[in-house]
Amino acid sequence: MDMDYKVRQQKLRRKLERLKVDALMVTHLPNVRYLCGFTGSSGIFLTAPRPVFFTDGRYTSQAAGEVQGTRIVIAKNGVMAAAAAACLKLRLKRVAIESDYLTVAQLQALQQALGKSVKLIPHSGIVETLRIIKDSEEIQCIRRAVQLSSRLFPSLLKSLRPGVAESTVAARLAFSARKAGAQAMSFETIVASGSRSALPHGVASAALLPSAAFVVLDYGVVLDGYCSDMTRTVHLAKAPAAARKLYTAVLEAQLSAISAVRPGATTGEVDRAARQELKRAKLDRFFTHSTGHGVGLEIHESPRVAANSQAVLQPGMVITIEPGVYLPGKCGIRIEDMLLVTETGYEVLTPVGKGLIELN
């Protein structure tokens, strides 16, 4: 997929001018990829007057094939040391660093290499705020990732049989995903059955699927570097009336939150829509996490769809809507879709139905 890296770099340059810094040293690899296309495990992007990308000898060929819009330097004595030397050579005075990702040891080494001639300015979220609004190429990648994960759902249901280990279900899903072209799973797959479904992050365990209970299935795939994320909760055997009532309450909360998505709305308002619906069902105290999050090159990105969040939704944002109810020691239910914020409202990207599925 061809990305317009020069446009992204230009937007970043304008932002750095407003911050009154000479350059940004980008060390967080998803941000590096966003700015120049590099997908390896060792690289630094420096936005000096003319951008420079530093990597090591392992990635000579890969960088030549992937990196766009910047000069490539193959470091012989360490990537960080090469970036520091470039700052000195270019006589940069104020260099911003990604304070969320640089370790104390890296910072100390950088300060020692630069001495007093370069002032390091800690900043948070400079590139991430650019990544919040997806461009058309990114949206296309995300659509494809969502479609791939959705196509896996029917075969995932077939693997749900009493007595099968949750970990076996997750392993079969991962194998199917890789066969279908996924680069990886977006995160450790959640297969949580019976009382374990009450664990919001109940990753697949050695527990065997029971003969009759809810099973929370939360998974996603990475395709072209972009993540997908979906959750469906199914019931093994026919669900009793109380279970159906719980499921309906969660579904109504999710639909209510989805209907609140529109440009200009805050993510706090979307979160509140879900909680108000669950409050009417007297279940709000069992909803213990945020309603959603952004998705892109990383599975959790801005904006956060949470209580009291004032982030304003804008066209091009991609978020999840995933309310849940968790009754400790009993059961849990979560339903999650990915949404694209559009000029007039929203588009639900996840094509999988949400009616309660009962597997006999």
C-alpha positions in Angstrom: 0.0 0.0 0.0 1.5 3.4 -1.1 1.4 6.0 1.7 2.1 9.7 1.2 5.0 9.9 3.7 6.1 13.4 2.5 2.7 14.9 3.4 2.9 13.4 6.9 6.5 14.7 7.3 5.3 18.2 6.2 2.5 18.2 8.7 5.0 17.2 11.4 7.4 19.9 10.3 4.7 22.6 10.7 3.8 21.3 14.1 7.4 21.4 15.3 7.7 25.0 14.1 4.8 25.9 16.3 6.5 24.1 19.2 9.7 26.1 18.5 12.0 23.1 18.3 14.6 22.4 15.6 13.8 18.7 15.2 12.1 15.6 16.7 13.9 12.4 17.4 11.3 9.7 16.7 12.2 6.5 18.5 8.7 4.8 18.8 8.7 2.3 15.9 5.0 2.7 15.0 5.7 6.5 14.7 8.8 5.8 12.6 6.7 3.5 10.3 4.0 6.2 10.0 6.6 8.8 8.9 8.8 6.9 6.5 7.5 3.3 6.1 10.2 1.3 7.9 8.9 -1.9 9.5 12.0 -3.3 11.2 12.9 -3.4 14.9 15.8 -0.9 15.0 15.4 2.7 13.6 15.3 6.3 14.5 13.7 9.1 12.4 15.2 12.6 12.8 13.1 15.4 11.4 16.1 17.7 11.0 15.8 20.4 8.2 16.1 17.5 5.9 14.8 14.3 7.5 17.2 11.4 8.2 16.5 7.8 9.0 19.0 5.7 11.0 19.1 2.0 11.2 21.8 -0.7 11.5 23.4 -3.1 9.1 20.8 -5.8 9.5 18.3 -3.6 7.7 20.4 -2.2 4.9 18.4 -3.9 2.1 15.0 -3.7 4.0 15.4 0.1 4.6 16.3 0.6 0.9 13.1 -1.1 -0.1 10.8 0.4 2.4 11.9 3.8 3.6 10.6 6.8 1.6 10.9 10.6 1.8 14.2 10.6 3.8 17.9 10.0 3.6 19.0 6.6 5.0 22.0 6.3 7.2 23.3 2.8 8.2 24.9 3.3 11.7 28.1 1.4 12.5 28.3 2.2 16.2 24.7 2.2 17.3 21.6 3.9 16.0 21.2 6.3 18.9 24.9 7.3 18.7 24.5 8.0 15.0 21.4 10.2 15.6 23.2 12.1 18.3 26.2 12.7 16.0 23.8 14.0 13.3 22.3 16.5 15.8 25.8 17.9 16.5 26.8 18.0 12.9 23.6 19.8 11.9 24.1 22.2 14.9 20.6 21.7 16.2 19.9 23.6 19.4 16.5 22.3 20.6 15.6 18.7 19.8 12.3 17.2 21.0 12.2 13.6 22.2 9.4 11.2 22.7 9.2 11.1 26.5 6.7 8.3 26.5 9.1 5.8 24.9 12.7 6.8 25.6 14.1 4.9 28.6 16.1 6.5 31.3 19.3 4.7 30.1 18.7 5.9 26.5 18.1 9.5 27.7 21.3 9.4 29.8 23.3 8.1 26.8 21.9 10.7 24.5 22.6 13.5 26.9 26.2 12.3 27.4 26.7 12.1 23.6 25.2 15.6 23.0 26.8 17.4 25.9 25.5 20.9 26.6 25.3 22.1 23.0 21.9 20.5 22.3 18.9 20.9 24.6 16.5 17.9 24.7 12.9 18.9 25.1 10.6 16.1 26.4 7.3 16.0 24.5 4.4 13.5 24.4 2.0 12.7 21.6 3.5 14.8 18.8 3.2 12.2 16.1 0.3 10.4 17.7 -2.0 13.4 17.3 -1.3 13.3 13.6 -2.1 9.6 13.5 -5.5 10.1 15.1 -7.0 11.2 11.7 -6.5 8.4 9.2 -5.9 9.2 5.6 -7.6 7.3 2.7 -4.8 4.7 2.4 -4.9 4.0 6.1 -8.7 3.6 6.1 -8.4 1.1 3.2 -5.8 -0.9 5.1 -8.0 -0.9 8.2 -11.1 -2.0 6.2 -9.1 -5.0 4.8 -7.9 -6.0 8.3 -11.5 -5.8 9.6 -12.8 -7.8 6.7 -10.2 -10.5 7.1 -10.9 -10.9 10.8 -14.6 -11.0 10.1 -14.2 -13.8 7.6 -12.6 -15.9 10.2 -15.6 -15.7 12.5 -17.7 -18.6 11.1 -14.7 -21.1 11.4 -14.1 -19.8 14.9 -17.6 -20.7 15.9 -17.1 -24.2 14.5 -14.2 -24.7 16.9 -16.3 -24.0 19.9 -17.2 -27.3 21.4 -17.6 -28.4 25.0 -14.4 -30.0 26.3 -12.1 -28.1 23.9 -9.5 -25.9 25.6 -9.7 -22.2 25.2 -6.1 -22.1 24.2 -6.8 -24.6 21.4 -9.6 -22.4 20.1 -7.2 -19.4 20.1 -4.4 -21.4 18.4 -6.7 -22.6 15.6 -7.8 -19.0 15.1 -4.2 -17.8 14.8 -3.4 -20.5 12.3 -6.4 -19.7 10.2 -5.5 -16.0 10.3 -2.0 -16.6 9.1 -3.2 -18.9 6.3 -5.6 -16.2 5.2 -2.8 -13.7 5.0 -2.6 -11.9 8.3 0.8 -10.8 9.5 -0.1 -11.5 13.1 -2.8 -11.3 15.7 -3.4 -7.7 16.9 -3.1 -8.8 20.5 -3.3 -12.0 22.6 -6.7 -13.5 21.7 -9.3 -13.6 24.4 -11.3 -16.8 24.7 -13.0 -16.6 28.1 -15.8 -19.1 28.9 -18.1 -19.8 31.8 -17.1 -17.9 34.9 -13.9 -16.8 33.2 -16.0 -14.7 30.8 -16.4 -12.3 33.8 -12.7 -11.4 33.3 -12.6 -8.4 30.8 -9.1 -9.5 29.7 -9.5 -13.2 30.1 -6.9 -14.4 27.6 -7.3 -18.0 26.4 -6.3 -20.4 29.1 -6.1 -24.2 29.5 -9.7 -24.2 30.8 -12.1 -26.4 28.8 -15.2 -25.0 27.3 -18.3 -25.9 29.4 -21.4 -27.5 28.0 -23.6 -24.4 28.6 -22.2 -20.9 29.2 -21.2 -17.6 27.6 -17.9 -17.4 25.7 -16.3 -14.0 25.1 -14.3 -14.0 21.8 -12.1 -10.9 21.4 -9.5 -10.9 18.7 -8.1 -9.0 15.7 -5.5 -9.3 13.0 -2.7 -7.2 11.6 -2.7 -6.7 7.8 -0.4 -4.2 6.0 0.7 -3.1 9.5 -2.9 -2.0 10.5 -4.9 -3.7 13.3 -8.5 -4.8 13.6 -10.4 -5.5 16.8 -13.8 -7.2 17.3 -15.6 -9.0 20.2 -18.6 -11.3 20.0 -20.1 -13.2 22.9 -21.8 -16.4 22.1 -23.6 -19.0 24.3 -22.9 -22.7 24.3 -26.4 -24.4 24.4 -29.7 -22.6 24.6 -29.4 -19.5 26.8 -31.7 -19.2 29.8 -34.0 -16.1 30.0 -31.7 -14.3 32.5 -28.7 -14.7 30.2 -30.7 -13.4 27.2 -31.7 -10.4 29.3 -28.1 -9.6 30.1 -27.1 -9.9 26.5 -29.9 -7.6 25.3 -28.8 -5.0 27.8 -25.2 -5.0 26.6 -26.3 -4.9 22.9 -28.6 -2.0 23.6 -25.8 -0.1 25.4 -23.5 -0.7 22.4 -26.1 0.4 19.9 -26.8 3.5 22.0 -23.1 4.4 22.1 -22.8 3.9 18.3 -25.7 6.2 17.7 -23.9 8.9 19.7 -20.9 8.9 17.3 -20.7 11.9 15.1 -18.3 14.7 14.3 -18.2 17.3 17.1 -19.3 14.9 19.8 -16.9 14.2 22.6 -15.7 10.6 23.3 -17.0 11.2 26.9 -20.5 11.7 25.4 -20.3 8.4 23.6 -19.1 6.6 26.7 -22.0 8.2 28.7 -24.5 6.9 26.2 -23.4 3.3 26.9 -23.4 3.8 30.6 -26.8 5.4 30.8 -28.3 2.4 28.9 -26.7 0.0 31.4 -27.8 2.2 34.3 -31.4 1.8 33.2 -30.9 -2.0 33.4 -29.2 -1.6 36.8 -26.0 -3.0 35.4 -23.8 0.1 35.1 -21.6 -0.9 38.1 -20.7 -4.1 36.3 -19.2 -2.1 33.4 -15.6 -1.7 34.5 -13.6 -0.3 31.6 -13.8 2.4 29.0 -16.3 2.2 26.0 -13.6 2.1 23.4 -10.3 3.3 21.9 -8.7 4.3 18.6 -7.2 1.7 16.3 -4.5 1.9 13.6 -0.9 0.9 13.5 -1.4 0.0 17.1 -4.3 -1.7 18.7 -4.7 1.0 21.3 -4.4 4.5 20.0 -6.0 7.9 20.7 -8.7 8.9 21.1 -9.8 7.1 24.3 -13.6 6.7 24.5 -13.9 7.0 28.2 -15.8 8.7 31.0 -15.0 12.4 31.3 -12.9 12.4 28.1 -13.2 15.6 26.1 -11.6 14.4 22.9 -13.7 15.7 20.0 -14.6 13.2 17.3 -13.5 14.2 13.8 -14.0 12.6 10.3 -11.2 10.1 9.7 -11.0 8.8 13.2 -11.3 5.0 13.7 -12.6 3.8 17.1 -14.0 0.8 18.8 -17.3 0.7 20.7 -17.2 -2.2 23.2 -19.3 -1.9 26.4 -19.5 -5.0 28.6 -21.1 -6.4 31.7 -19.1 -8.6 34.1 -20.7 -10.5 37.0 -17.8 -11.7 39.1 -17.7 -15.5 39.4 -20.7 -15.9 37.1 -20.4 -14.6 33.5 -19.5 -11.7 31.3 -20.7 -10.3 28.0 -18.9 -7.8 25.6 -19.9 -6.7 22.1 -17.4 -4.7 20.0 -17.3 -3.1 16.6 -14.9 -0.8 14.8 -16.3 2.5 13.5 -15.1 5.1 11.1 -16.2 8.7 11.9 -17.5 10.2 8.7 -18.5 13.7 7.7 -22.1 13.1 8.6 -21.9 10.5 11.4 -20.3 7.1 11.4 -19.8 3.9 9.5 -19.7 0.5 11.3 -16.8 -1.3 9.7 -17.4 -4.7 11.4 -19.9 -6.7 9.2 -20.5 -9.5 11.6 -24.1 -9.7 13.1 -24.7 -9.1 16.8 -27.8 -11.2 17.6 -27.2 -13.7 20.3 -25.7 -16.9 18.9 -26.6 -20.1 20.7 -24.4 -23.1 19.8 -26.0 -26.4 20.4 
